[in-house]
Amino acid sequence: MESNVIAEKAGEYIEKEDHSSFRDEVASLLKREDWTALHYRFYTDLSFGTGGLRGEIGGGFNRMNPYIVRRATQGLANYVLRQPGTGSASAVIAYDSRRYSDLFAQEAALVLAANGIRTYLFSSLRPTPELSFALRRLKATIGIVVTASHNPREYNGYKVYWSDGGQIVPPHDTGIIREVGAVSGTIRHMDKTAALQEGLLRMIDSEIDDPYVEMVKSHVLNPMVVEQQGKSINVVYTPLHGTGTYLVERVLSEMGIKVITVPEQREPDGDFPTVSYPNPEEASAMKMAVSLGISVDADLVLGTDPDADRLGIAVPGENDFRLITGNQLGALLGDYIFSAMKERGTLPKKPALIKTIVTTELQTRIAASYGAEVYNVLTGFKYIAEKIRQLESSDTVYVFGGEESYGYLVGSEVRDKDAVSAAAMTVEMTLYNKSIGRTVYQHLEELYRQHGYFEEILISRVFKGEKGLKMMENLMNRLRESPPEHIGTEPLKEVKDYLSGTTDYTGSGKREKNIDLPSSNVLQFILADETIVTARPSGTEPKIKFYASCRSEPGMELTEAKDIVRNKLLGIRGFIEGLFGK
């Protein structure tokens, strides 16, 4: 982009941005004629995607800032007010501990209020799952949570929810995108004091906190075990400087569980000073909590991400603490919930587990062993929420759901992944295992012996800027047009293309249109031994992700099974890394 075009765009932004710190940031770059930095801020507009906004914080049309939030919210308001029956539309807004989250949340609230949409705004930071719960409880039309989830500290974002409590799905997502893209003129905005006086803005806190906590506790399956064993275990917890502290501590305390929170990571801080990446999926992020867990002889270590929708755990192994993956914890929780409900006689006649297409098939085998129907949906918890809503009009009952990226949902009062309720259920599962003389890790190994040993890997590669997007596109096109004959040592059996909804059977050359899911840029390679390798460009970050899941046959000695599976994964890793070198 030519410097004169950049300068023109920068001038336009400076004129439209009301907040001096963001405005001055761009003005300073203009004064220094730093065209490289300005290029990245203005070569494109930060796009409102199918879930909302996410980007680096800063001044510019390609950054997260007050103007971009206002513009997106005006488009959202325009869409809501065009829907039938929304004459008395309302909204709920929550925000996490990231930098400027409180400012962005207030800006969104004051735009909605100025458009006549009555808005409930949490008085301080709250977890994403509580936003979903509040939206349903208050019977609001839409919800917004200001968060960048587990992204690096430079990022912030803005996720939109519909009245069912789930993130927006078709047709609302594309409709909102069109309206946001069409905003070019006046953005309505009003003074906070006036909004409060006119009843267009209302601050909320305990009237949602209290019922949310009661809801989480209502899902306890073995209350006698919790009551009798609760004081016998030590639980270490880290909120990673995010929103989880208050609710996770409160829920577990009211359950009678002793919680030791990592002191250095307890307070909310958008700079995340003790971690480079505030994601409980990462061993480095859980390091302080695990260290504390070792020192206090903990039975369980819990970690939640900044908006407390993802949960990571570590448990004592034979000689040290073991980090449990998202796939493994989902399998453990699913098995515990199904077995406890079956034992109590509360398992529905037609129970259901919902998982994403990249989540381990171990969960499928576990659910099937309890007679449950398993539904696979696209990656993204909004599709799990959508499937729950669809099941409500059938005789099939949702019991549990989750995704490999450390997201789980206990119950259906919330329609997004919920680390608070998952933490409570994980503590209960740990207590139950302890009551029968079994550790959590031994529980996992029993599942492997019964259903086969499963192991998964995830390989990601970041592609920044315009060139990066083109490189990702070229890589996906190459895999579509010329799929590999082998991946590692195993021949290819099937290729599932979720963009076209088709499956190619490589042995026969047959193609069937048999994928009944929304179109998505995902390729899945099924190998002869049922290994699954999936290629998926991220919808929220400039990266492409490759998932691989390998398994052994049930009944094998675990040491042998692990060796076989890991050797296969080694070959698959080599294949995937080789793609980036081409």
N, C-alpha and C positions, 0 to 999 in steps of 0.2 A: 504494500500500500504506500502510495506517495506521501511525502511529508506534509504537503499542503492539505491533502484529504484528512490525514490524521489530525492536523491542527484544527481543521474545521469541526471534526467530530468532537475533539476535546473541548473546543469552545462551546459547542452546543451542550455538552454535559455540564460544564461549569455553570452555564446559565440556568440549567434545570435543577441542579443539586442544591438543596437548601442547607445541608449540613457542612459547616466550614471545614472540618478536618478532611473529609473526602474531597471536597472542592479544592482545597489548598494543595492536596497531594498531587492532583493532576496539573494544577497551575504551576507548581514547582517543577514538574517534569517538562512542561512546555518551556518554561524559562530556561532550563538547562539544555533544551533541545535534545532530550533523550528519546530519540525516535524509536529505538529498539523497545524500550519499556512501554512507550505509548502504543506501539504497534500491537503488543499482546493485550492491551487494555481496550483497543478499539477496532481490531481487524474484523471482529464479529460482535454481535450482541449475545450476552449470556442468555441462552435459550431456555424458555419454559418448556420442560420436557413432560413426559407422561405422568411424572410424579410431582413435579414442581421445579424449583430452582436449586442449583448447587454450584458453588464456584469459590474462587479465592476472594477474600475480603479486600476491598480497596476501591478507589475512585475509577470510574470508567464504565462504558456500556457492557464490557465483558467481565465485570466483577460484581460481587455482592456488596450492595450499598443501599442507603435509604431510598434513592431515586428508583433503582431497579425494583426494590420491594414495593414501593408505591405504585409503579407502573403495572407490575404483575397483579397487585391486589385490585387495581381498578379494572383490569381485564376480567379477573375472577368475579368481581361484583357485577359487572355487565352481564356475564354469563348467568349468574344466579338469578338476577332480576328478570331475565328473559325466560326462565323456566316456568311452566304452569304451576299455579298454586304457591308461589313464593312471595306473595304480597306481604307476608309477615316473616320474611326470612331472618334467620339468626345464625350467629357464628360463635365458635369457641377457639381461643388461641392460647397456646402454651409455648414455652421456649426453654432452651437448655442453658448450659454454663458457658457456651462459646462467646468469644468477643463480639460485642454489639448485638447479641441475641435479644436482650431486653429492648434495645432501641428499635430493631427491626420488627419485633412483635408489636410494639406500640404504634409504629408507623402503619402497619397493616390494619390494626384495630381502628385507627382514626380515619383511614380511607374507607373501610367498610361502614363505619358509623356515619360518615359524611354521605354515603350512598343510601342511608336509611336502613341499613342492616344492623339489627341489634346485636351487639358483640359482648361476649363474656371473655375477659382476659384474666388469666391467673396472676395473682399479685406478686409471685416470685417464681423461680424456675421449677418446672415439673417434668417428670418423665413422659416420653412419647405415649406409652400405653395408657397413662392417665388421661391424656387428651382424647384418645379414642373412647375411653370409658365415659368421660364427661360429655362428649358429643352425643352419645346414645342416651345418657341419663337426662340431659337437658333437652333432648329431641330437637337439636339444632340442625340447620340445613347443611352447614359446612364446618370444617375444622381446619386449622392451620397450626403446624408446629414448626418453630424456627430452630433448626438443627442441621448439622452436617454429619450426624451420626458418629461414626468411628473414623472419619477422615482426618488428615493431619490438621494441626492447629491453624494453618493459614486459611482454612475453609469455613464457610457457613452455608446454610441452605434454608429451604422453605418447602415443606411438604403439605399437600392439600388432601383433605379427607371429605368424603361425602356423608350423607345423613345416616348410612348404615354403620358408620364408625370405621370403615376401611378406607385405605387410600384410593384415590380416584381411578376408575377403570373406564373402558369404553361404555357409552359414547361421551361421558363427561370429560375424560382427559383430552380428547382431540378437540372437543367444543371449547374448552377453556383455553387451550393452546391458540386456537384461532382468535379468540377474543383478546387475549394478551397481545398477540402479534398485531392486532388492529388498533391498539391504543397509541394515539399520536398527539392528541390535543390535551384538553384539560383533564387533570387528575384531581378528583375531589378529595378534600382533606379538611379536617376540622380540629379545633382546639380541644385538648383533653378535658379541660374544666367544663367546657360547654357540652361535650359529649356525655360526661357524667351527669350534669345537671338535667339534660334532656332525656336521660334514661336510655341513650343509645350505646353507652358503654357501662358495663358493670364488672367490678373486680370480684373474683371468686377465689376461694382457697379451701377452708375446712369443710364446707358443705359438699365438696367433691371428695376431698381426702378421706373423710370418715367412711362413707359408703364404699369407696374403692378398697380401703383396707379390709373392711368386713367382707367384701366380695372375695378378696384373695384368700382370707382365712376360711371362707365357706367351702373351699375346694379341698380342704384336708380330708384324706381318705381313711386314715387310721388315727383318729383323735386320741385313743387310749395310748397308742405307742408314743405319740408326740408328748402327751401329758406325762407319761411315766418315764420316758427316756430323754426328754428334752434337755434336762439339766446335766445330762451325762456326756454331752459332746461339746467340743470347742469348734466354733466356726469363725474363720478369718474372712474378712470382706474388704474389698477395695472398690470404691465408686470411680476410680481413675479421674478424680477432680470433677466429676459430673453430677448429675441430678439424682442419682440413686440413693444417696446417703440417708435422707430423712425417711423415705418410705420403706426401704429394705430394712433399716435398723428398727423401725417401728413395727413392721409386720412380724419380724422374727422375735423381737422382744415380747410382743403380745402373745406369741406362740409359746413363750417360755424358753426361748433359745438364747444362750449366751453368745453374743456377737462381739468380736474384737475387730474394729475397723482400723486399717492401716493409717496411722495418724498423719503421715506426710501427704497422703492422697485423699484425705477425708473432705477437705474444703473445696467448694467449686472454684475452678480457675481455668479460664479459657486459654491460657498459655500452656497448660498441661506440663508444668515445670519438671516433673519427675519421669516423664516418658517422652519418647520421640514420636510415638504413634499411639493414641489412646484407644487401643482396640484389644479387648480381652482374647481375641483370637491369636494374638502375638505373645510368644513366650516372654519377650522383653518387657511387655506391659504388665505381665503378671509376676515379674521377678520379685518385687518388694513384698507382695502378698504371700508368695510361696516361702520366701525367706522368713517372714514372720510366722507363717504356719509351721515351719520346721521348729522354730524356737519355742513355740507354745504347745507343740505336740497336737496340732489341730487335726480334727477328723475330716475337715472339708475346708477348701479355700474357694471363695466366690469372687468374681469380678464382673462389673457391669460397665458398658461403654458410656460416653457422655450423656446420651439421652435415655439410658437405662432400658433399651429394648433388646440388647444382646447380652447374653450371659456366658461367661467362661468359667470353668472350674478346674481345680487340681485336687487330687486325692492321694493318700499314702499308698505307695506300691510296696513291693517286697523290700526294697532298700532305700527308696527315696520317694519324693512326690512325683506323681505322673500328671501331666496336663491331659485333660480329656477333650477330644475334638468335638466339634458341633455335631457331626454324624454320630459319634459314640454317645454323647449325652442325650440326643434325641432318641436313640435306641433304648437307653437305660430308662428314661422317663416314660417312654411309650410302654415298655414292658411292665414297669411298676404300676402305671395307671390302669392298664388293662387287667393285670393280675389282681390288683387290689379291688377293682370294681367287680370282677368275676367272683372273688372270694366273698364279698359283701352281698352279692346278688343284685347289684345295681348296674351291671353292664347291659346296655340297651340290646334289644333283640337284633337290631341291625346297626352295629357300631361302625364308625368310620375314622380312618386316619388320613390326613391330607398332608402331602409332602411335595416338594418341588422335584423337577426332572433331574436335577443334579445332586439330590440327596440320596444317601446310601440305600441300596435295595435290602440291606439288613433290616431296616424298619418295615419294609413290605413283608418280609418273612415273619417277623415278630407279630405284626398285626394279623396276618393271615392265620397264625397259630391260635389266635383267640376268636377266629371267625369274623374278623373285621374286613370291611371293604376298604381298599386303598385307592385314593385318587391322587394322580400326579398332575401338577399344574406347572405353569411357567415360573421361572425364577422371579422372586419378588413376593413379599408377604401379602400384597394386595390381592393376589390371585387365590391365596388360601382363604382370605376373608370373603372374596366373591363366591368361592365354592361353598363356604359355610352358609352364606345367604341362600344359595340355590338349594342346599339340602334341607333348609327349613320348610320347604314346601313338599317334602317327601317324607317317607317313614324311616329314612336313614338318619342316624343321630351322630353328629360330630362329637368325638371324644378327645382327640389330641391332634396337634399338627406342628410342623416345624420345617426348618430349612437348614442346610448344612452350614450356613454362615452364622451359627450360634443364636438362631432365633427360634423361639418356641411359644406356643399358646396353650395354656391350661384353661379350660372353660371357654365360653363364647361371649361373655359380657364385654370383652375387649375384642377388637377386630384388627389387631396388629400384634406383632411379636411383643412379648411382655416378660422382661427379665425379672420383674418383681415377683410375679406369681410363679415363674419358673424357679427362682431362687428358693421360694418357700417349699415348692414341691421337691426340689433337689435335696433340701434339708430333711424333709420327711422321708424321702427314699433312703437317705443315708442312715437315718434313725432306724428305719425298718430293717435294713441290712444288718445293722449292728445288733438289733434285737434277736436276730436268728443266727448270730455268730458269723456273719459274712461281711467282707468289705465291699465297697463299691466296685473296686477293680476286680475282685473275685466274681461279682455279679456279672460284669462285662465279659469275663472269660467264660462263664457258663453259657452266656448267649452265643458266643463264638462256637463253643462245642456243639451246641444244639442246632445252630443255623448255618454254620460255616464261618471261617475267618474272613472278615472284610477289612480292607484298608483303602484309604483314598489319599490322593495328592491334589494340590491346587498349584498351578504355575501361572503367574501373572506377568505381563510385560506392559510397561507404560509407554504410550506414544503421545507426546505432547505436540500441541500446535496444529497448524493446517497440514503439514507434511505427515505428522503422526496419524491423523485421521485417515489420510489417503493410504498409508501403509497398512493400517488395520483392514481397510476395505479391500485392498489388493490381496491380503492374506486370506480373508474369508472367501473371496472370489476364486482364488487358486484351489482352496480345499473343496469348494463346490464343483468346480469344473473338472478337477483331477484328483479325486479322493485316493488316498494311499491304498495299495493292495495289502500291506501289512502294517501294523503298528507294534513295534517291538518284535516279538517272535510269533505273534498270533495273526492269522489272516482275517481280513475284514469280512463280516457277514452281512451287515446292514448299515445303511446311512439314513438317518432321520434328519430331514430338513424342515425345521419349524417355521421357516420363512414361507415355503410353498405348501407346507402341510403334508408332505409326501415321505414315503419310505422306499428306498431303493434296495432290492435284494440282490447282492452282487453275484451270487452263484447262478441265478436264473436270468438276471437282467431285467427282472420284473419291477415295475414301479406302481405303488398304490397311493392314492390320496386318502390317508387313514388317520391323520393326526387332528383330533377335534379340539384344538386350542387356538387362541389368537395368534396371528402371524407374528413371528419374532425371529430376529437374526441369530439363530442358534443352529449349530450342526452337531449331531450326535452320531458317533461311530460305535457300532456294536460289533465286537470281535467274536471269533468262533467259540471262545471259552466264556462268553457272556460278560467279559470286561467291557466297561462303558467309558468312552473318552468323549468329552464334550468341549466344543469351542464356542465361546460366547463373549462378544464385545460388551463391556460394562455399559449400563445405561446411566450411571451417575459419575463415572470417573473416566479419564482418557486412557483406558487400558483394555487389553483383551485377556480373558481368563480361560485357561484350559483345566478341566476337571477330569480326573481319571479314578475309576473305582474298580478294584480287582477283588476276587473272592476265591476261597477254597471250598471244597466239598465238606458238608457236615461230618462230624465224627473223627476228623483227623487229629493227630497229636498236634498241639498248638505250635510248638517250636518248629516242626516240619512245615506246617501250614503257613506260618509267618515267613519262613525262608522262601517258599515257592512264590507267594504273593509279592514279596518285596523284590525278588529277582525280576518278576514280570514288570513291576512298576519302574524298575531301573531302566529297562528297555524302552518303556513308554516315555519316561522323562527325557531320554536321549533323543527320541523322535521329535518330541515337542520343542525342545531346545534347538534342535536342528532346523526347525521351521523359521526361527528368528534369524538364522544366519544366511538364509537364502535371499 
